[in-house]
Amino acid sequence: MLALLFGCSAVVDGGVDRCATDEGCPFGQVCENQMCIVSAECDPNAPERCNGIDDDCDEIVDEGFEGTVEACNDLDDDCDGNVDEDIVVPEVCNGIDDDCDGMMDESLGDAPEVCNGVDDDCDTFIDEDIPSIPDICNEADDDCDGTIDEGVDESCNNIDDDCDGATDEGSLCADGEICDGACTLRTCETDESLACTSGFFCNTSVEPARCDELPPAACQRDTECGSGEVCFEEAGVCIDETPFGAGCSSDASCGAERFCADLALAGIGGASTCTSTCCSDADCAEGVCANGGLGVGLCVPPAMAGRPNGESCASRADCASGFCSVDRTCAPFCASDAICDTRDRCVFFAAADETTVISGCETPRGTGGSLESCRFESCEHGLCSPAGGGSFCFAPCATDVDCSAEETCALIEFTIGDPLPNRFLKVCFPRLDEDRPVGASCEDSVNCASNRCEDGLCVEPCCSSATCGSGTTCRPLRVGAQFPGFCLP
């Protein structure tokens, strides 16, 4: 049949298609007066559309769509005769079929939910089932309850648990105990009110410490005591020497080359033990060098330590060195590159589920050397940190020998990032003209090149006594919650 369509003639076989827009018409037709017709005219000013018609009168049909990105919208966006083909958009959690595979928000449920105000696992709930952890004073909502730093009950641990600005306040210990970072028995060693009277001395070589009568024999140095004895210089008496690895209650009984330390510093539980600091196993005449991630290595008997270097591990707790490498092998703990194989570097490593920072011999993380500008993960020693208006790589060190002539080995506070608190790390740092050397008098740690002033003198960082001067030994020194080594009298 022949139909007259409001001034435009078209042959219509089988009737006229009704329409609202051109998209509702068959390919090559346009919509006029709600009916699909074959366009009889073109307009040089009209835009070209994907419709099988030369809309702009340039004698080319459907040109200009090359390179148009196909979207999931039931349209032939690139005008190639195919609809919604080759969609490469990734799926996101938005209730839309982004990748055009017929499914919405698929494969997003495997993402772990974290406390960030976002529906990470795409289950329509935000911040649900977050593991319950205590809220500590770190300006973060650790327990994800919408409140920051509400704290927990105060306990005797040298930490402000209840976030009130005070530490270990109140009655925290049982009767007969005193709070000194931990609840300890009130003895002549811990409580001045129980000081020994004239003719007695506080014998801290026994546990608990007690007031013992001064014997007539006296000493000033270990050489004046018998075999198996050491001189307890505070009282000037000879006492039995506590052997390496045995329990102790004071430095005096451990002898001149050792001291009494809590093995928790080396990541090992148990009572205090006679030990010494170490950079590696080579510094331990007896035992192995163990590290707990608190800034110091301690010599401990092999039976107390974890697995030796080279054995497989699941976490750092499995290893005597305290360092489980990325290939799940126990690797040496290190204070500087000098400890490691020439192919490795002493790399800083922060475990996200712990509150420790440890350094171990590992393949370099990047290529940036000490004090070179950096971006995330570009430093060979694994530590890129803001400083002086930029970000720079920092290298670990035990002493100044590990640094260049323009650098000094200093104890510097770094912001590691949540959930880890700020950490003091020994790194090579720019040497300043006003820095005071080791042994110089000081009023504050900022006066010293090593960034540590102790008893009015600048002290030298160390990882074993082998690098300390005469009359000093390398001992852990509390700095915040860490115990880096310094040469002390």
Secondary structure, DSSP 8 states (H G I E B T S, - for coil): -EEEETTEEEE-SS---B-SSGGGS-TT-EEETTEEE------TTS---SSSS-TTSSS-SS-S-TT----SSSS-TT-SS-SS-S------SSSS-TT-SS-SSTT-TTS---SSSS-TT-SS-SSTT-------SSSS-TT-SS-S-------SSSS-TTSSS-SS-S--S-TTEEESSSEEE--TTT-GGG---TTEEEETTSSS-EEEE--S---SSGGGS-TTEEEETTTTEEEE---TTSB-SSSGGG-TT-EEEEGGGGT--SSEEEE-B-SSGGG-SSSEEEE-SSS-EEEE-GGGS-B-TTSB-SSGGGBTTS-B-TTSBB--B-SSGGGS-TT-EEEEEE-TTSS-EEEEEE--S-SB-TT-B--TT-BTTS-EEEETTEEEE--B-SSGGGS-TTEEEEEEEE--BTTB--EEEEEEEE--TT-B-TT-B-SSGGGBTTS-EETTEE--B-SSGGGS-TT-EEEE--BTTB--EEEE-
